[in-house]
């Protein structure tokens, strides 16, 4: 088993965005635009599985079957190219006036960015790794060797959820160091 | 050999952190609060359980650049939690990955020379 479960990706990305939302509540100013990370939680969860469009049995690939044939799994879709493209969209929004629709759109793109980065980070905890820094470095890298679909993945998920909830609670309680 | 060098570098690095820090629970490294206890646990886990805790290129015969990039990625993992409000969680996660990075410095020196992947099954 080399593919991280889709639900794990959704939980990791969703919780990461939730932690950022609580930390930067209600908004964070990026390039003169007020971005509301809380509005990005749902997009983060949705985008979390997009990178696996190259996996034939993933939910994303079931609706876009051609993509699964074009890309090899954990290939180009698992590099920083796509997050950079999403970040470019965010930068493009910075030139727009700071109105509510622009803020909402920027928040959605912000959430999508966290969701996609969360996916790549989670895949880097797997033995197969990802070519994150392609084309600078073509080889796959990883920072852990958690075997997916095993008790290791479950333990990781429990640990990640616990730490995320603790971080959210501590931030809400204003209990820094 | 690589494990031994990883142990050596992590011991030296944590020694420097503890020696140069004050006597409080947290030590500040470039402005970042670090918990040596969690960091040493991180180093120890990466050294003792390479089948589960292993960082580096995922394939054999990897280039030197991929070893450098892997080390950089460990530092990114260490710095990312610091973007959030500083709590015991962010300090713990950062310290854990810093511990991983300290042992990685020494181990990667040997692995990169021989392209030996310790955690590879």
Interface residues (C-beta under 8 A of the other chain):
Chain A: X19 X20 X23 X121 X124 X127 X128 X129 X132 X133 X136 X137 X139 X140 X141 X142 X143 X144 X145 X146 X152 X163 X166 X167 X170 X171 X175 X176 X177
Chain B: X26 X33 X50 X51 X52 X53 X54 X55 X56 X57 X58 X59 X62 X63 X65 X66 X69 X70 X73 X74 X77 X84 X85 X86 X87 X88 X89 X90 X91 X92 X93 X97 X100 X119 X120 X121
